[in-house]
Amino acid sequence: MKLRNSFFAIIILFLTSACSSGPELTPQQALSENLKALRDAATQTITDEARRLQFMQSSRRLERVLFDYNSEYARFAQQMRSLNQVYTTPRSEQEALLAAFTETRQSAMQAVVDIHFDMVEVTTADEWQEIVEYESEALKSMRQLPAELLGADS
């Protein structure tokens, strides 16, 4: 149960985190590297070929969800920035944008949870203990977006 609560805390953190300056790798590069490390760990850890293939399929779905979310967040941030720059932007316009992004965020969160449990389902408890840290690192790498995606450098 403690592991499950930690997992949900990481998901909430990655989906609600703001941008910040950070490591030398771009967030996309860090995410790619962390997802590769997750797949490498699974390849070395999961002994059954059929379960390993299922895990790999799930990890690729996770990659698509996280990169899609990254893109959607960047689009949302750019649109919100544009709206904020216009003095006469109606409140309803910002609220509509926020509501649409909230739906996107909730959908991504649900997909990440579903994929997480798909991956857990095809591993043994011992295998999962060897792999879980890599999933956590992939989710942590979603904490920030580069300034150029957010339009902060323009």
Helices and strands as residue ranges (DSSP letters): H 2-16, H 27-45, H 49-85, H 91-121, H 125-140, H 147-150
